[in-house]
């Protein structure tokens, strides 16, 4: 335990618990919020008001994944309060108080499951001890019912509100020593609970970054080169300033290399031109007058078509390196009863969250205050400090709700742009990107190419697997999110397995998108497994189960693969979907199956499609069986995440593609980068297969298998194999 002083008038105790790199602070918050004046802080997360209302702080960014609700649910459960009396407050970025605060990797539940329950349990035990002191009895004689401490022997009771102040003189229990509830007694965890902000969302309350206003605030746009990283050659600043309402227009030299290292924590201020005005529309009109010219850039000759040709040549040649080589693939292919060769490709895609990038910044007297819809606030704070040459402790970051993230807001270049402009403008500034800015200055899910060869023996067993993976990067390194683990399934499940790699240098920035890597790799691997199943004359679902073998687990932590759990969800989804009766489907309809392990979740999915003679695809239904451990924290939020992930995956497969020519992104808005519409969205039926493992996250692992389940269903319906995305009607015409 470590101790430090936060406030001048109260004894503060900080007990830190470390797990998987997470540090949680059981500290008394410095002051109660304005919304609950008179409330008493029990620790950094919990405040109790005299009327019994409890404010719980949500530490992580809320991007639509429901974590602002589910994390406080964990605390409230062990605190033993009535959920109707709970108020939730979004924390500011404060790594000293809350440890790392981020939204990514579906990590919120696995990182916080034990620790935040202990936060609530510690607060509850402090309230019990305060009551026991008042009653001069042993704490063990007391119990709680929601919001009340009881002494059953004497019939006495005290509300939490009446005890909160007395907790100042109660020693803080060691969080590791507290006893947590038996799940059978849960009142909150495991109960379907609406997202806390739902009423504000549907009524248009100002919850999001785009809604922030400040006294004296001005607006800004920031124009950047269509070829990522190119410098400004010329700009007509005077023409921009001639627009009514425009206050300033200026060139920012920036760092041309920052665009290629944005990723999760890197990046910086890329070159561009800022226009500041009284209204955003005036800033936009001023920007239109800039008559911009951009300097030449080394990547201005790169194009989607050229990369496809280069990948084809690389795939046919000697690989640059071998990432994994088990057994003797060549001999196994020669001895196989049947072999299959197939070339697969998937495109770059954009995150395209509903709320475009934005940030409000106020710079005054060497200090910076930021309001940002960010998934990763602390790296953004550090980036602003480095770029502006100020101390990180002189920067305050307020986290607003995000209108979607999907990994895009793990990078924070829009924060540093707003900070720089605010310093130059001398007033609070709201920087707002256009939709075109958002789509053409993304860090994209990278495309990739796979050249497969596989073999099955006479019994239908996979005996050989070779993949020449052609991706992006230099030397032995991959571009961000463009890599593949040497343990990628079915590695370790096929005795003769070889993974070769070749890479191509890339000028387009890439980074994590929902289920990074897995969102593309599931498509190619699960589709090729389906090809091998058909070559073997096998039921594709039974083939998947057989491929998993007889062992319950393969490999060692942290890269262990639990085959028993995957077989469990495969069997469950087969039963849910009526897989055995798929032979009775009408002509032009088919069902496909796929499974995938990512972000610690085991998922199997079946997709039912109908394909018209013109090649139009109608997804009729998707079934999902999911194993994320023993406990679902918020069933309604969990269902929302799984269904949303499936629809996201289907949208990517059916519509989404980013292409570039002459180094420039060709798509600019939803007319040429369509997303799935509501009339295309199928029903998604979800079953959670409960297993005795710690609960894991749900924001990402349902997405990857949706794509190959769809393409495998298309094959079942048409006999036409989809080996590149997005799916186009001309691929499937009868």
C-alpha positions, 0 to 999 in steps of 0.5 A: 500500500502507498499513501498520499495526500489529495486534500488538505482537510481529510485523511486520504488513503490510497490502496493500489491494486495492480492487475494486467498493467491496471492500477486502480486508486481507492482514494477519496476524490478531492471534492464532490461534484456540483451536481451533488453538492453535500455528497460525501466521497467514499473513494475516487469512484463513489460519493454518497449524498445525505438523501441516499443518492449515490454518484458513481464515476465511470472511468473509461471513455464511452464510445457506444459500447455501454461501458459508462453503464456496465462499469458502475454496475460492477461497483453498485452491485458490491456496494449494495445500492438500489440502481434507481438511486445511482447517478453516473458521472464521466471521469476526466482523464486522471491517470494518477487517480484512475490508472489507464483510461481507454476504450479499445481491445474489448478490455474493459470487462476483463481488466475491471471485473475483479477490481471495480467490484472490490471498489464497491465492496470496500465502500460498503465495508467502510459504511458497515464499519461506520455503523458498527462504531456508532452502535458500538458493535462488531462489524461482523454483526452488521449486514446491508440491504440496498442503501441501508446498514442493518443490525438485525440483533437490535433491529437498528438501521442506518441509511448510507446517506447518514453514515457517509460523513463518518467514513472519514474516520474509518480505516480503508480496508485492504481491497484484496481482503474483502469478500465479494458477493456470491453471483447467486445474490446479484441484484444488478449485475446480470440484469438487463439495464438501459444505457445510462445516457439513453434518454439524453441520446434520443432527446438530443441532449448535448452529450457528445464532443460535437456539442461542446460550447465555451464562452467566447468560443470560435470555430476552426477547420483544418485543411490537409493534403489529399496525399497523406503527409504532403506539405503546403506549397501555397495558400491564399490566406488573404482570400480566406480572411476576406470571408465575413466572420473569418478571424485568422487563416494560417499555415501550420508546417507540422510534421509530414511523418506524423501521418504514418505513425498515428496508430494508437499512441503515436502521431502528431501535427501533420501539415495543413492550413487552419481557418478560424471564424465566428461560425463553423460555416464561415470557417468552411467558406474561408477554407474554400477560398484558400486555393491550396496547392500541395508539395510533391510527396514520395507516395503520390504514385501509389495506387490500389491497382498498382499494389494489387499487381505487385501483390500478385507478383510477390505471391507467385514468387519466393517469399521475403520471410517465413513466419512459421513452418511446421512439419513438411508442407510440400510432402504433405501436399504431394501426398494429399488426396485432394488439394485446393489453391485459392487467392484471397484479397480484402480492401482498405476500409474506413472507420466512418463513425457517425460523429466526425473528428472534433475537439474543443480546446482552450489555451490560456496562460500556458495551460491547456484545457481540452474537451474531446471525444477520444478513446485514448485520452492520456496519449492525447494529453502527452501528444499535445504537451510534446507538440506545444512544448508544455508540461502534461500536468498543465493540460486537462482533458475532459472526456465527452461521449463519443459518437462512435469510435471503432478504433478511430479515436485511439489516435488523437491528431485532431486533439493536437490540431485543436490545441495548436489552433487554440494557442494561435487563435487566442480564444477557445476553439472548436475544431470540427472535421467535415465528413470528407475530412473524416473519410480522407484523413483516416488511418485505415484498416489495411488491405491484404492478400493471401495465396493459399494451398491446402490439402486433405487426406482420404478421410477428409482431414486437413493434412497441409496448409500453406499461406503466402501472406502479402501485406504492407510494411518494410523489412520484418515489420508490418504497417500498423494493424497489417500483420498476422500472428504466426499462431493464427488459426489453424496454425497448431491444429494442422501438422504441416503448416507454413506461413510465408510473408512478403510486404510492400511499402505503404504511404497511406496511414493504417491503424486499428479498426474494430477487431483489428486484424481479425476483421480481415483474417477471419474472412480469408481463413474461415473461407478457405477452411470452407473450401477444404470442407467442400473438397473433402465432401464434408459438412462444413460445421462438422469439418470445423469441429473435426479440425479442432481435434481432441485436445481441450486446449492448444498452446500455453498462455497467453496465446492458448487456444481453447478448442473445447470452448470453440467446439461448444459454440459451434455445436450451439450455433448448429442447434440454434440455426437448424443447420442439419435442415439446411438442405431443405432451403429453396433454390438460391438460398444457403447457409454458411458457418464460421467461427473465430477466437479474438479478444478472448471471446469464442464465437460461432455464427451461421448466416442465411442468405438469398441471392437473386439471379441478378446477384443481389444478396439478401441476408435473411438471418444470422445466428450467434453463439458466444462464449465470453465466460461465466458472467454477462454484466449487462445482458441488454448491452451485451446483446447490443454489442453482438448484434451491432458487431454482426451488422458492422461486419456484414456492412464491411463485407457487402459495401465498404472499400477504400481505394486510392490513386496517385496517392489520394483517397478516392472516396469522400462521403457516404454516396461513394462509401455506402454503409448498410441501411436499416432495410438491409439489416437482418435479425440477429439471434444471440445465445451466450454459452456460459462457461466457468472462465472469467468474463471477457469483452464483447465490443469486437469478437462477434464481428470477424466470423460474420463476414466468412459466415456470409460469404460461405452462405453465398457459396452454398446458395450459388456455388460461386466462391467469394474470394475478394471483398466487398461482395458485388452483384456482378460476382454472383450473377446466374 
